[in-house]
């Protein structure tokens, strides 16, 4: 990865990984040493279906443990993905590379100091706590298969920290923007921020993000974090305007046959 371990704040990475897991919980989580195995039968999201090593020094018996994980994933009908973060042991990456694995899909994890943030003066949206309404908005805006509604509802219902659903709707036109904020003690995670194609560049993303961050700060959050595709230039630009800066990045590995 682009960031060397010596240049990365590993305690911050560990904390953001932990709150990230709680903000988007997998149905099944088991550990093999410090390797976390995340699986969710009802939803194909890679964040919910991956192997995540969490200790740079835990690289014993790699071949046996990878094969054990592969069998577990196969039982779920899932391909095995390994999620690489700054906590991943380098010997494991060398092993995967030697076995024909390739990295793909890099995501940046960004953070911001909410206590020092000057939020724009925009229209405020009050948070909803209606999971069904948010699920419907999410499926509509992201163009997902409606058959995933039960699985998405189950994921959202499993989030333990305080959550706020922010939705902008137009009567007769349905949802046009949404965002999810998960407040975990003094950290607020922004999830699923989305604006419909025909309403982009209209300021809705700024309004939803501002509302979520203001709600989080009033509720006691001091820092905010989010995850965004490294190649998503419009979203990166939006978050930079709010003072978000890169904390670290992660990417997935898969075996190419």
PyMOL commands that set and color helices and strands:
alter all, ss='L'
color gray80, all
select helices_A, chain A and resi 5-7+10-23+46-48+62-75+90-98+114-116+131-142+146-157+197-199+204-218+233-241
alter helices_A, ss='H'
color red, helices_A
select strands_A, chain A and resi 28-32+35-39+50-53+82-84+101-113+162-170+174-184+187-195+223-229+245-255
alter strands_A, ss='S'
color yellow, strands_A
deselect
rebuild
show_as cartoon
